[in-house]
Structure formats: structure tokens, C-alpha cells
């Protein structure tokens, strides 16, 4: 559960979580509000480079320009529940654009950072060199595919 909830009574926590569940089910998240942050205001480490945050009635998103051409979106909610795939796709579409490509990373064990109920996607410039649609598969890989007769 999000740290924001810790100072609330059990009754208030239950009411907020029920509202979040209802909004997630209905898709009525409300409008995004964008907040400008000073460097270091969002925390230390990678969070020190956050200069923008977005929030609506369900999700909060820390937004930073990472490496050249890479945009890091760190997503959280009051409940701490992992956003579903369609929810992350919607967040990506609404904040980075429907034409943007984003990935979720599963790093080597010694590079895992798991200090909060926060879920990360990285928006990339351009398309990935792999995919599920035939036109996204590199020619070298399609050459290995059996030819139909």
C-alpha cells in the first residue's frame, strides 16, 4: 500500500481503495494533472532526475528523460496494485503518445530495484528491432521461416 495511506484511519483507507477499484473497473480515471518538480524533489538516485509528475484519480506517474531518446515512466497507485497491461498501455498512450514504443525491463538479479510498489516502462525513440507482427521481424529472422509451397 502507498505510504500516503499510512496516516489515514482504516475506514478512510477502505473508502479510498474502494474508489480506486471502482475507477479502475470503469476506466474513469479523470484528467491528468502535470506537476513540475525541482531536481532532487522526488528523491535520490534515479528519482533525483525526475522533473515532471503526472497524476489523475487513480495513478501517479514520475516522468524523467533518461538516456538520450529514452523516457522513463514510473507508475504507482494508492493501493500499490500492479497496473494491468491495458492500463499501462493507456498510460503510455496518454503520456508518451499512441505511436511511442515502450518496454518493461527485467534486469539481472543484482540490478533489481524494488523499494516501492512502482512499475516502470521506458519509452523509446523509434521501433524495436523485433516484434510479433511480420513487418517488424528483421529480414535475417524471416529468412529462417519455412517457405510455404
GUMARTOR-666950 format. One record per residue (C-alpha): residue in three letters; x, y, z. Coordinates in steps of 0.25 Angstrom, whole numbers, plus 5000, padded with zeros to 4 digits. Layout:
BEGIN
ALAXYZ/...
This chain:
BEGIN
UNK500050005000/UNK500550144997/UNK501150225008/UNK500150335007/UNK499150235013/UNK499850215026/UNK499350335033/UNK497950305030/UNK496850235038/UNK496550085034/UNK495150145029/UNK495750255021/UNK496750155015/UNK495650055011/UNK494850175005/UNK495950214996/UNK496350074992/UNK494850054988/UNK494850174980/UNK496150134973/UNK495549994970/UNK494350064964/UNK495050164955/UNK496050054950/UNK494849964947/UNK494050074940/UNK495250134933/UNK494850274938/UNK496250324943/UNK495950474942/UNK496850564935/UNK498450564936/UNK499050684944/UNK500450714941/UNK501350764952/UNK502750824951/UNK503850774961/UNK505150834965/UNK506350734962/UNK506450644975/UNK505050674980/UNK504550534976/UNK505650464984/UNK507050414982/UNK507750324972/UNK506950314959/UNK505850394965/UNK506750514967/UNK506650534952/UNK505050544952/UNK504650684947/UNK503150644944/UNK502050574951/UNK500650534946/UNK499450494954/UNK497950464952/UNK496950404961/UNK497650264960/UNK499050274956/UNK500350354959/UNK501450354949/UNK502850404951/UNK503450454938/UNK504850474934/UNK505750484922/UNK506750364924/UNK507750334914/UNK507750404900/UNK506350374894/UNK505850294906/UNK504750344914/UNK504550274928/UNK503150264933/UNK502950214948/UNK501550174951/UNK500850164965/UNK499450164971/UNK498950174985/UNK498650024986/UNK500049984981/UNK499449884972/UNK500149864959/UNK499449934947/UNK498949834937/UNK499549824923/UNK498349904917/UNK498550014928/UNK500050024925/UNK499750034910/UNK498750144913/UNK499750224922/UNK500750204911/UNK499850254900/UNK499350374909/UNK500650424914/UNK501650384903/UNK500750374891/UNK500050254884/UNK501150244874/UNK502250234884/UNK502850094887/UNK503150064902/UNK503749944909/UNK503749884923/UNK505149834927/UNK505449704935/UNK506949734939/UNK507949634944/UNK507649604959/UNK508849694964/UNK508249814957/UNK506749794963/UNK506249914970/UNK504949884977/UNK504749984988/UNK503350034985/UNK502049984979/UNK502450054966/UNK502449994952/UNK503350054941/UNK503350064926/UNK504350124917/UNK503850204905/UNK504850184893/UNK505050274881/UNK504650184868/UNK504250044867/UNK504849914873/UNK505749824865/UNK504749714868/UNK503249694870/UNK502049604867/UNK501649664854/UNK502349604842/UNK502749744837/UNK503449764850/UNK504349644849/UNK505749664843/UNK505949604829/UNK507049514835/UNK506049454844/UNK504949434834/UNK505949364825/UNK505949254835/UNK504449234834/UNK503949114826/UNK503449154812/UNK502049124808/UNK501949044795/
